[in-house]
Amino acid sequence: MLGIVGKEVVVKSIIAGKDNTPVEGAERPILWALAALSLSILLSALGTSIANIGLPTLTQAFGASFQEVQWVVLAYLLAITTLIVGVGRLGDIAGRRRLLLAGIALFTAASSLSGLAPALWLLIAARAVQGLGAAIMMALAMAFVGDIVAKERTGSAMGLLGTMSAIGTALGPSLGGLLIAGFGWRAIFLINLPLGLLAFYLVYRHLPADGRKPADEQAGFDIQGTLLLALTLAAYALAMTIGRGNFGPLNLILLAAALLGAGLFAFAQTKTKSPLIHLAMFRDAVLGAGFATSALVSTVMMATLVVGPFYLSRTLGLDAALVGMVMSVGPMISALSGVAAGRIVDRLGAPLIITIGLIQMAAGAFALSVIPAAFGIVGYIVAIVVLTPGYQLFQAANNTAVMTDIRPDRRGVMSGMLNLSRNLGLITGASVMGAVFAFAAGTSDIATASPEAVATGMRITFAVATALIVGAFVVAVASRAHMARILLPEDRS
């Protein structure tokens, strides 16, 4: 992906000072520290995408239905979504390096157990534990950026981590297919053993050790709040995923439970001495806008994964191999544009690049609603080529805006909140945008819909997606208009 020379150039730009002069003697330690964080992010992303490709094989291996084996993916995603804020806060309290090492060890051990699982229930349980390890890796890798990178180069580091996430997502289907073909389904989990051991070594060897805080500065861990938030998020995630977008009584009960849990969580946070989340932070224009726009943007990006395969196969008549190739264009562009996006953020500033990224995304979403109908596969690819770099610009800038001035003892929980907003957007997008697509196509079974119906669904779904991006743009612009009245950086929590 990135050559050795390219990596050195990127790292030197990340650790350089304001005059763009590299810090003498710092290149090699920072290079290996960033490699440790990058591998942690890549493994977390790979854990999702590589398992998806194995679901058909798992149905045969365990003699189970697709609804049963999809819990292999769902258990992983649920664990990340429900626990990522709590583990981020735990890292702030207990020490990010030691918890990151524990997370990598947990991820690696659970991956090995997944690969050796003799029964489907054990595989699902192991995947849930693997998801806990992935949550720790995702939350703390981003939180560590402020500890090892100069403030004015935060955007470049965030862009690098975004690139590694995109590489993990793009690599999963192809690598998983090769491993299953050559060694069987167990290999898609066992491949994490050597990679996990390498990540553990890099973190242990090259990330700074945790400092000890005086006893009077050590904050407590909000166990009650963590449990309430985890149960609330689990109820919401299940409400959005069970039934594949068809809301029945169980979905409504789970959604009601999520709303009740959210109220109880908010109440509990006002009564505890060391809250998991300081609710006052949502009055901060930058933080509130950052979380809201992240969720909206992720909802739209999930729409490309939900709608794209049906449009390409049903309307354009592409076979499975070609559909896979076209669908890989987006992740490939993300992988190639992430580092450049981060460097642009460092040069021009996060607020401006958030605006530019959202404008570009709105143009790409609108293009997806109109251009493919006239130009077919070429129009679809052109629209994705517009949409995806805009997404990378937004991600790098938004992550930088939220994380740059956060107090060191709150970086873990803020990183967890950013990842949570993204995951909630993805979960909501899979359900809501899938439901919009089916409604617009006029059918409850998209797999048997006519090419014309699918084309109509595509057009209307991405018109809605354009509206969501415009909404995110309004939120971002409003937050910029109020920046003169936001809390001082050192008061953010």
Secondary structure, 3 states (H helix, E strand, C coil): CCCHHHHHHHHHHHHCCCCCCCCCCCHHHHHHHHHHHHHHHHHHHHHHHHHHCCHHHHHHHHCCCHHHHCHHHHHHHHHHHHHHHHHHHHHHHHCHHHHHHHHHHHHHHHHHHHHHCCCHHHHHHHHHHHHHHHHHHHHHHHHHHHHHCCHHHHHHHHHHHHHHHHHHHHHHHHHHHHHHHHHCCCHHHHCHHHHHHHHHHHHHHHCCCCCCCCHHHCCCCCHHHHHHHHHHHHHHHHHHHCCCCCCCHHHHHHHHHHHHHHHHHHHHHHHCCCCCCCHHHHHCHHHHHHHHHHHHHHHHHHHHHHHHHHHHHHHCCCCHHHHHHHHCHHHHHHHHHHHHHHHHHHHHCHHHHHHHHHHHHHHHHHHHHHHHHHHHHHHHHHHHHHHHHHHHHHHHHHHHHHHCCCCHHHHHHHHHHHHHHHHHHHHHHHHHHHHHHHHHHCCCCHHHCCHHHHHHHHHHHHHHHHHHHHHHHHHHHHHHHCHHHCCCHHHCC
